[in-house]
């Protein structure tokens, strides 16, 4: 039961960043993203990842590595100039033209 709760918690934490990351890719803007919040979040996941590595605990390593990568992507996108956001988003989802998707849509 404890392992199942831990697994579900790790899964929920990891998956929670996917909708925000996908929304950024589709809409190509991050105006409503708190850069400070994501900087703190990325730092926290980096520390949890280091802790997991030091303890050799694979559930901590895997879940926090994935969260670190996804939250790091969101932080990076919030820091990039608009032109570079669009270039990254075009690489990840080339079917969406930036002119067709406007902030707030």
N, C-alpha and C positions, 0 to 999 in steps of 0.2 A: 504493500500500500504506500509506503514512504517513497519507494523508487518511482511508482506511478505518479504520485503527486509532483515529485521533482521533475520528472520527464514532461508532464503537462505544463508545469510552470516554465520550464526552459523553452518548450515549444511555443507557448503563448508569447513569451518575451521576444523570442526570435522573429516570429511571424508578425508581431505588432508593427515592425518598421516597414514591412513590404508595401502596405497601402500608401504610405506617405512617399516612399521612394518611387512607386509606380505613378502616383499623381504628379510628381515633379517631372518625370520622364514624359508623361502625356501632355502636361500643360506648359512645361518649360518655364516655370517661374517659381520663385521661392519667397515672394514678398511677405507672406504671412508666417514664415518660419523664424523661430527665435534662434539666432546664431549662438547666443550665449548658452541657452539651454542645451543645444546639441553639442557644443564644445565641452560642457560639463558631462553630458551623457557619454560622449566618446571617451573622455578621460576615465570615467567610471568603468566602462567596459574594458578599456585597456588595462586598468588595474586589476579587475576581476580575471581577465585573461592571464596576466602575469601571475596572479595568485594561483590559478588553476594549473599553470605550467609548473610553478615551483612545488606544488603539492602532487603533481602528476595525476590529477583527477580529470579524466577525459570528458565527462559530462560538463564540467565547468569550462574546459578548454574549447570544446566544440560550440556550445551555445554562446559563450561570450565572444568567440572569434567571429561567429556569424553576426551577432548583434553589433560588434565593433565595426565590421565591414559595412553593414547596412546603414548604421547611424553615421559612420564616417563618410559614406557616399552622400547622405543628406547634408551633412555639414559642408562638405566640399562643394556641392552644388549651390548651397546658400552663399558661399564665398566667391564663386566664379562670376566674372562679368557675363552679361546676358548672352553675348555672342558665343562664348565658350560653353555656357549651359546648353544652348541649342545644338552645338556641335556634339557634345556628349550624348544628349538625348537623341539626336539623329543617328548616332552610332548604335544606340541600344534599341531604338524603335524608329526605323527609317520611314515607316508608313505614315507618320503624322507630320504634316507640314506645319511649321510654326505659325504661318499666316492663318491657318484654319482654326487654331486653338488659341483663345484669348483668356487672360486672367479673369476669373470669376465665372467662366462658362461651366 
